[in-house]
Amino acid sequence: MNVLARSARAAVKPMRMARFYASEAPAGAASDKLRLTFAVPHQAIYKNTEVHQVNLAATSGDMGVLANHVPTIEQLKAGVIEVLENASTTKKYFVSGGFATINPDSTLNINAVEAFELDQFSPEAVRAGLADAQKAAATGSEEEKAAAKIEVEVYEALTAALTK
């Protein structure tokens, strides 16, 4: 046996195995409100605003976020972000992509590339845009086809959001 290993083994005191459990949060620390910051590059749609719940379209699946949610980072896909401000007020936004960061202090930060209220879209214009994107995806160079396929995905997500 190696001399260093023998002497280290003799010198190290056996550690007492301790088991730790999560402790309860101090009274009043847990809030039933989620604090939302929702921003696009040119504006903040919500800035540290208390809301009840936010529903996200993430690449890992759709999810609802309430206060005291497990901390995580989610990549957003093209889809709807639904903000339940209170029991009677709900706002829906269509985002083309971005990220959502859920923090342990009941804050949610959403950074989106683009976001528009869902009621700003015309279903007829979306259908026409989808048809144009599908035509472009069938013809042109490989680069144009790839760009058109992304456009088709966004229009399909927008069509699904408008028909719900």
N, C-alpha and C positions, 0 to 999 in steps of 0.2 A: 504494500500500500504506500502511496506517496506520503512523504513526511508532512507536506503542507496540508493535505487532506486530513491526516491523523490529528495534527495539532489544531486545525480549525474545528474539527468535530468535537474535540475535547473542550475547546474554549467556548464554543457556542452553547448557550443555555437553551434548553428546550423551551419553545414558545408555548404559552398557554393558548389553546385554541379558543378563540372568542367568536361568538356568533352575534352579528348585529342585525337588528330589525329596523325597518323604517319607523320613525317616530311620528306622532301626530303633529300636524301644524298647529302653531299657537292659535288660540281662539281669536276669531275675527280676521285671520290672515287669508282664509279662503274666501274668494269672492264668487258670486254667482254670475258675474258679468265678465265678458271677454272684452279686452281692449284691442281694437282693430286699427291698424295703419295699412291703408290700401293705396298704392301709388303707381302711377305710370310715369314715364320719363318727363313729361311736361306739367304734371299736376299731382297733388295728393287728393284722392277722392274721399278718403277718411283719414283723419290724423288723430291717433290715440283716442278714438271714440268708443264709448261703451256700447256693446251690442250683446244680444242674447246668444246668437249662434251664427256660424258661417258655414255654408255647404260649398265644397270645392270639387272641381273636376281635375283630379290628379292622375298622373300616368300610372300610379299603382292602384287606382280605382277611385270612385267617388267617395267622399268622406264628409262627415259633419263634425265641426269643431265647436266645442263648448268651453266654458271656463274650466281650468284645471285639467286640460287635455294633456296627454302624454307628449313631451317635447319631441319634435321631429322636423325634418325639412322635406318638403314635397315639391317635385317638379309638376307644374301645371300643364295640362294639355288644352287644346282649343276646346272651350266649353263654357258653361255657365258658372258664375260665382253668385250664390244667393246669400244675401245679408239679411238676417232677421233682426232688425233693430230693436223691436219690442214685440209684444203679443199681436199687435195689429198692423205693423209696418214692415213690409218686406220689399227689398230692392234686388233686382236681378241685373247682372252685368255679363256681357260676353267678353271673354278674354281669348287672345290668340295663343297665349303661352306665358310662362313666367315661373316664379318660385313662391312658395309659401313657407314661412318659418314660424313654427309653433314653439313658443318659449315656456319655460317652467313657471313664469310669473303671470300666467293667463293673458299673455299678449300674443297677437297674431300679426305678422308682417307679411303683406302680399305685395310683391313687385311683379308687375305685368308689363309686357311689351306694348300691348294695346288693350284698352277696355272701353266698352260703350254700353250704355243702358240698353237692355234688350228691346224696349219699346221704340228705340230709334231706328230699327231695321224694318224695311219693307219686305214682306215675304216674296212678292213678285220680283223685286230687284235681286234678292238672294237666289231665287230659282234661275233667273237669267244669268247671273254671275256664275253659278254652278255649271250651267250648260256651256258657257264660254270657256270655263276652265277645263271641262272635260274634253272639249274640242282641241284645245291647246295641248292637252296631255297626250293626245293621239298623234299629233304632228309636230314637226320642228326638230331641232337638235336635241341631243341628250340632256344638255343643260336646261333648255327650255321645257323639256318634258318633266324634268325633276322639279323645277319651280312650279309648273302647272299642277303636278301631283300634290304638292304641299297646299296649293290654293284650293284644290278639290277637297282635301281633308278638312280645311277650315270651313269651306262652304257647306260641306256635309254636316259638320258639327253645328254650324249655325242653323241649318235647316232643321236638324233634330231639336235644337233648343227652341225654335219658334213653334214647332208643332206640339210641344208638351203642354 
